[in-house]
């Protein structure tokens, strides 16, 4: 049985966060992405792809709540669908790991999608590390974080 792709990109992400334990607000203060996407042909495009993917992933992790019930979309307006803006984006650092891929064109693998996979688990793990709570539903809104913090406090009291 063949797999549909022969070339895979890899990445690891680290989110530096602050959690306001009174409100449940999570603020990402810094972010690091290390990505193996093969040979980097255009460093500027590489950086932009990684940063764009991180911001999209942070939106999915913290604020983008697309609701569907019984197969019907409940989020019908962009006025209630919150996406990150430039004011929400922390300092982003991106480090390429250029392991040339012999079967890829010009030694590259691809960078378009790999960056948006890391922010949700990176933020969830940062919250778990900082607060000792696990949130299993995204986005990890202030309300969900505060509820988990309160539940933790009730069980430890």
C-alpha positions in Angstrom: 0.0 0.0 0.0 1.4 3.4 -1.0 1.0 6.5 1.0 -0.2 9.5 -1.0 2.9 11.6 -0.2 6.5 10.8 -0.2 7.8 14.0 1.2 6.9 15.3 4.7 7.8 18.5 6.4 8.3 18.6 10.1 8.1 21.3 12.8 8.1 21.9 16.5 6.6 24.9 18.2 6.9 26.6 21.5 4.4 29.2 22.9 5.4 31.6 25.7 2.1 32.6 27.3 0.7 34.5 30.3 -2.6 33.5 31.8 -4.7 35.9 33.9 -6.1 33.6 36.6 -8.9 36.2 37.4 -10.3 36.4 33.9 -8.9 33.3 32.2 -7.4 35.4 29.4 -4.5 33.8 27.6 -2.0 36.1 26.0 0.8 34.7 23.8 3.9 36.8 24.6 6.3 35.0 22.3 6.5 32.2 19.8 9.1 29.9 18.3 8.8 27.6 15.3 11.5 25.3 14.1 10.6 23.9 10.7 12.2 21.2 8.5 10.8 22.1 5.1 13.8 21.0 3.1 16.0 23.5 1.2 14.8 27.0 1.6 14.9 28.7 -1.8 13.4 32.0 -0.8 14.0 32.9 2.9 11.5 35.8 2.8 8.7 33.6 1.5 9.6 30.9 4.0 9.3 33.4 6.9 6.0 34.8 5.6 4.5 31.3 5.2 5.6 30.3 8.7 4.3 33.5 10.3 1.0 33.4 8.5 0.4 29.8 9.5 1.3 30.5 13.1 -1.2 33.4 13.2 -3.9 31.3 11.7 -3.2 28.5 14.1 -3.2 30.9 17.1 -6.7 32.1 15.9 -7.9 28.5 15.9 -6.3 27.9 19.3 -7.6 31.0 21.1 -10.5 32.8 19.4 -11.9 31.3 16.2 -15.1 29.5 17.3 -16.8 28.1 14.3 -20.0 26.5 15.5 -22.0 23.8 13.7 -25.0 22.1 15.2 -26.9 19.2 13.5 -25.0 19.9 10.3 -26.1 23.6 10.2 -23.6 26.4 10.6 -24.4 28.6 13.6 -21.6 31.1 13.0 -23.2 33.0 10.2 -21.5 36.3 10.4 -17.9 37.6 10.6 -19.1 40.1 13.2 -19.2 37.3 15.8 -16.3 35.2 14.4 -13.2 36.6 16.1 -9.9 36.3 14.2 -6.5 37.5 15.4 -5.4 41.0 14.3 -1.9 42.5 14.1 -2.3 43.6 17.7 -2.8 40.0 18.8 0.4 38.7 17.2 3.3 38.2 19.5 7.0 38.3 18.5 7.5 35.3 16.2 10.8 33.6 15.7 11.2 31.1 12.9 14.2 28.9 12.5 14.5 26.8 9.3 16.2 23.4 9.5 17.5 22.9 6.0 17.7 19.1 5.5 17.8 18.8 1.7 15.2 16.4 0.3 16.7 14.4 -2.6 13.3 13.4 -4.0 11.9 17.0 -3.7 12.2 19.6 -6.4 15.4 21.6 -5.8 15.7 19.8 -2.5 12.6 21.3 -0.9 9.6 19.7 0.8 7.0 22.4 1.2 6.2 25.1 3.8 2.6 26.1 3.1 0.7 24.1 5.7 3.1 22.9 8.3 3.1 26.1 10.4 -0.6 26.1 11.3 -0.5 22.6 12.9 1.7 23.6 15.9 0.0 26.5 17.6 -3.0 24.7 19.1 -1.1 22.0 20.9 1.7 24.5 21.8 -0.8 26.8 23.5 -2.7 23.9 25.1 0.6 22.5 26.5 1.7 26.0 27.7 -1.6 26.4 29.5 -1.2 22.9 31.1 2.3 23.7 32.1 1.5 27.2 33.5 -1.8 26.3 35.3 -2.0 22.5 35.7 -5.2 22.3 33.6 -6.0 20.6 30.3 -8.6 22.0 28.0 -9.8 19.6 25.4 -11.9 21.9 23.2 -10.8 24.7 21.1 -10.7 27.6 21.0 -9.3 28.0 24.5 -11.3 31.1 25.2 -11.1 33.1 28.5 -14.4 31.5 29.6 -13.1 27.9 29.0 -9.8 28.6 30.7 -11.5 30.3 33.7 -14.0 27.4 34.0 -11.1 24.9 34.0 -9.2 27.0 36.6 -12.3 27.1 38.8 -12.9 23.4 38.5 -9.3 22.7 39.5 -9.7 25.0 42.5 -12.9 23.2 43.6 -11.3 19.8 43.4 -8.2 20.8 45.3 -10.1 22.7 48.1 
